């Protein structure tokens, strides 16, 4: 049993180490603690898996990690403005957040989700893989069978369209031209 648990852990959890470390170092302000957080998350996931294996191992790993970081913030009692913003980006509700802030965050998330659904499918897929699953540009290109330059253009176009949908049309920029849209898709190669 222990041997199969160790194999499962290597196969389903450790393979995400690079993505997990990128996530932790992007969110956590003290890079010196990133490895400690990773190890603590590994221990929690391993102990939980000894009882019952999670169905979505990667999601479980990242959820455990977010909860660990939130717990560390709560225990710290001294919350800087930067850390509070990071806590909000972790989607963790904290007693200090007002009802208005929670409603505002839900509304903003709803607008983003609606905008994401309206993206052209090719942009939506690329944005999801790059920004949510944190895959490299090269990995996304390989997975979708398109050149890396196409991935870059589709991400830029998708993010631009999301920003316009969520925050409104920027006044300093001209609307996206048809030729730019077609040019972004012409690199199918």
Secondary structure, DSSP 8 states (H G I E B T S, - for coil): -HHHHHHHHHHHTGGGHHHHHHHHHHH-S-GGGHHHHHHHHHHHHHHHHHH---SSHHHHHHHHHHHHHHHHHHHH----HHHHHHHHHTT---TTS-HHHHHHHHHHHHHHHHHHHHS-HHHHHHHIIIIIS---HHHHHHHHTS-HHHHHHHHHHHHHHHHHHHH---SSS----HHHHHHHHTT--
